[in-house]
Amino acid sequence: MKKTIYLLTLLFLASCSSDDGATPVVPTFEVTVTQDATTIVVDQIVTITAITNETINEISFSTDGGLTFPSTYHQDFGTTANLYFDFDTLGLKTIVFRVKNNAGEIKDNTVNITVEKGNAVQLQSVQLNSFYDMGNTWDSEYPTTNPNHLADVFFTLLKPALNVLDGTRGGVPTSSWLWYRSATRDNENNLSWNFQNEDLYINIAELTPYITFADDDGGGIVQDIMQGPPFESIIPLSNYVSSQPNTITVEENTINLEYVIGIAW
């Protein structure tokens, strides 16, 4: 009988030694993410909402499958946070919505959005025909006998940027509006650019595109060809919705600017 009790005692102790009595920690931070659309058209805003059971301390997002999270946002989110997105290229887009609570726990949720062309137009080319002081000296360190005194021309396309936190657009053009920057044409040579493979779509019913031209002096220094302010000019695409020509010639007579832009409707 004593041997039986001794054996049972050993088994009990062995059982206790394999279980230290610690209660497994079960994560309690829960996040649900919803989206108000799964298919949108170019420049249409989609809202992605995270709802949690705890206070949100931080949110961020990735558009490259979770490899990078370029921006982090802290504010009084409470238990709900929204992110707003639009896209000007077509196809399937994947967004990872990352949420962190006050304890530093992180939850990632992935959403997919398909972008269709809708009524958007595609900008395809630019031909600069004239600008203020064309053919004269822009780089005074060179004599007029040296072609390097001419302007090294590039252009940028701008469109209103979307605020990812509040879903608003507007204000005045800034660097955040940069949509596309062309290659630089040295010494005013071949002032024609073709970018039909860049997928530059814009929904002109929603947004107005702008263009700037400048002289690139290198090292981040530029001279304004637009003689601003303003330093940018509206591309008046909305004036041609009915006729839908393949090219539009735009003239800004006060600065002797003329350019031709190619469009696919």
C-alpha positions in Angstrom: 0.0 0.0 0.0 2.8 2.4 0.9 4.5 1.7 -2.5 1.2 2.5 -4.3 0.9 5.8 -2.5 4.6 6.6 -3.2 4.1 5.9 -6.9 1.0 8.1 -7.1 2.9 10.9 -5.3 5.7 10.7 -7.9 3.2 10.8 -10.8 1.5 13.8 -9.3 4.8 15.6 -8.8 5.8 14.8 -12.4 2.6 16.2 -13.6 3.1 19.3 -11.6 6.6 19.8 -12.9 5.5 19.6 -16.5 2.9 22.4 -15.8 4.4 25.3 -13.9 0.9 26.7 -13.3 1.4 29.7 -15.6 -1.8 30.7 -17.4 -1.2 31.2 -21.2 -1.4 34.8 -22.3 -4.2 35.2 -24.8 -3.9 38.3 -27.0 -6.9 40.6 -26.5 -6.1 43.3 -29.1 -8.6 42.8 -32.0 -8.8 44.8 -35.2 -11.4 44.6 -38.0 -10.7 46.4 -41.3 -13.4 47.3 -43.8 -13.4 49.2 -47.1 -16.2 51.1 -48.7 -15.4 49.8 -52.2 -13.5 46.9 -53.8 -13.5 48.3 -57.3 -13.0 52.0 -58.1 -12.1 54.2 -61.1 -9.1 56.4 -61.5 -8.8 59.2 -58.8 -11.9 57.9 -57.0 -11.4 58.0 -53.2 -11.7 54.8 -51.3 -12.1 54.8 -47.5 -10.5 52.0 -45.4 -11.6 51.8 -41.8 -10.0 50.0 -38.8 -12.2 49.3 -35.8 -10.6 48.0 -32.6 -11.5 46.9 -29.1 -8.7 49.1 -27.6 -7.5 52.6 -28.0 -5.4 53.1 -31.2 -2.0 54.6 -30.5 -0.6 54.6 -34.1 -1.5 53.7 -37.6 0.5 53.3 -40.8 0.2 51.7 -44.2 2.1 49.9 -46.9 1.4 49.7 -50.6 4.3 47.3 -51.4 3.0 44.2 -49.6 4.2 45.2 -46.2 7.9 45.7 -47.1 7.9 49.4 -46.1 5.6 51.6 -44.1 6.7 55.1 -45.2 4.5 57.2 -42.9 3.3 56.8 -39.3 0.4 58.7 -37.8 -0.4 59.5 -34.2 -3.5 61.4 -33.1 -6.5 60.9 -30.9 -8.0 58.0 -33.0 -10.0 56.4 -30.2 -11.0 52.9 -31.4 -11.7 53.9 -35.0 -9.3 55.1 -37.7 -9.7 55.9 -41.4 -7.3 56.0 -44.2 -8.2 57.5 -47.6 -6.6 56.4 -51.0 -6.9 57.1 -54.7 -4.9 55.7 -57.6 -4.0 56.9 -61.1 -2.7 53.6 -62.4 -4.9 50.7 -63.3 -5.1 47.1 -61.9 -5.1 45.4 -58.5 -3.7 47.4 -55.6 -2.9 45.9 -52.2 -2.8 47.9 -49.0 -1.6 46.7 -45.6 -3.3 48.7 -42.8 -1.2 48.5 -39.7 -2.6 49.4 -36.3 -0.8 49.6 -32.9 -2.3 49.9 -29.5 -0.9 51.6 -26.4 0.9 48.4 -25.3 2.8 48.3 -28.6 0.9 45.3 -30.0 0.6 45.4 -33.8 -2.1 44.1 -36.1 -1.8 44.1 -39.9 -4.8 43.7 -42.2 -4.6 43.5 -46.0 -7.2 44.9 -48.4 -7.3 44.6 -52.2 -8.7 47.3 -54.5 -9.1 47.0 -58.3 -8.7 50.3 -60.2 -10.5 50.7 -63.6 -10.0 53.5 -66.1 -13.6 54.8 -66.0 -13.7 58.2 -67.8 -10.1 59.1 -67.1 -7.8 60.4 -69.9 -4.2 59.5 -70.4 -1.5 62.1 -70.9 1.0 60.8 -73.4 3.3 63.4 -74.8 4.4 67.1 -74.6 6.0 69.2 -77.4 7.3 72.6 -76.3 7.2 75.0 -79.2 8.2 78.3 -77.5 8.9 80.0 -74.2 10.1 83.3 -72.9 13.7 84.1 -73.9 14.0 80.9 -75.9 17.3 80.8 -77.8 18.9 83.4 -75.5 21.2 83.0 -72.5 19.9 81.1 -69.4 23.3 79.9 -68.2 25.4 83.1 -68.1 28.6 81.3 -67.2 28.9 80.2 -70.8 29.4 82.6 -73.8 26.8 82.9 -76.4 29.0 81.0 -78.8 28.7 78.0 -76.5 25.4 76.1 -76.8 25.5 75.4 -73.1 24.3 79.0 -72.5 20.8 77.8 -73.6 18.2 76.4 -71.2 18.2 72.8 -70.1 14.5 72.2 -70.2 12.3 69.9 -68.2 8.7 69.9 -67.2 6.6 68.6 -64.4 2.9 67.5 -64.2 1.0 68.4 -61.1 -2.4 67.3 -59.7 -4.1 67.9 -56.4 -2.8 65.5 -53.7 -5.1 63.5 -51.5 -4.7 63.8 -47.7 -4.5 60.2 -46.6 -5.8 61.1 -43.1 -8.8 63.2 -43.8 -9.6 62.5 -47.4 -9.4 66.1 -48.6 -7.8 67.7 -51.7 -7.3 71.3 -52.5 -5.3 74.3 -51.6 -2.6 75.7 -53.8 0.0 73.7 -55.8 2.9 72.5 -53.7 5.7 70.0 -54.1 3.3 67.3 -52.8 1.3 67.7 -56.0 4.2 66.4 -58.1 2.8 63.8 -60.4 5.5 63.4 -63.0 8.9 64.9 -63.9 10.3 64.6 -67.4 13.8 64.0 -68.5 15.9 67.2 -69.0 16.6 68.3 -72.6 20.0 69.9 -72.6 20.6 73.2 -74.5 16.9 73.4 -75.7 17.6 70.3 -77.9 14.6 68.1 -78.9 11.9 69.7 -76.8 9.6 66.7 -77.3 8.8 64.1 -74.7 6.8 60.8 -75.1 5.6 59.2 -72.0 2.7 57.0 -73.2 4.1 54.0 -71.3 4.0 55.9 -67.9 0.3 55.3 -67.4 -0.5 58.9 -66.5 -4.2 58.8 -66.1 -6.4 61.6 -64.6 -10.1 61.8 -64.1 -10.7 65.3 -65.4 -14.3 65.4 -64.1 -12.7 65.3 -60.6 -9.3 66.9 -60.9 -7.5 69.6 -62.8 -3.9 68.9 -64.0 -1.1 71.5 -64.1 2.1 71.8 -66.0 5.4 73.7 -65.3 8.5 74.2 -67.4 11.9 75.1 -66.0 15.6 75.3 -66.7 17.7 72.7 -64.8 21.0 74.3 -63.6 22.0 71.1 -61.7 22.4 70.5 -58.0 18.7 71.1 -57.4 18.8 74.6 -58.7 16.3 75.6 -61.4 15.2 78.7 -63.2 11.5 79.3 -63.8 10.5 79.3 -67.5 6.9 80.2 -66.5 7.9 83.7 -65.3 5.9 83.2 -62.2 4.2 83.5 -59.9 2.2 81.6 -60.8 4.8 78.9 -61.5 2.4 76.5 -63.0 -0.3 76.6 -65.7 -3.6 74.7 -65.9 -3.8 72.1 -68.7 -7.4 72.9 -70.0 -8.4 69.3 -70.8 -12.0 69.9 -69.6 -12.5 72.3 -72.5 -12.1 69.4 -75.0 -14.3 66.7 -73.4 -16.8 66.9 -76.3 -14.4 67.1 -79.2 -11.8 64.7 -77.7 -8.8 65.6 -80.0 -5.6 63.6 -79.9 -3.6 66.7 -79.3 -4.2 70.1 -77.7 -2.2 73.2 -78.4 -2.0 75.5 -75.3 -0.8 79.1 -75.6 0.1 81.5 -72.7 0.7 84.6 -74.8 1.9 86.8 -71.9 5.0 84.6 -71.4 5.3 83.5 -75.1 4.6 79.9 -74.0 3.2 77.4 -76.5 3.1 73.6 -76.0 1.2 70.7 -77.5 0.0 67.9 -75.3 -1.0 64.4 -76.6 -4.0 62.7 -75.0 -5.8 59.3 -75.2 -9.4 59.6 -74.3 
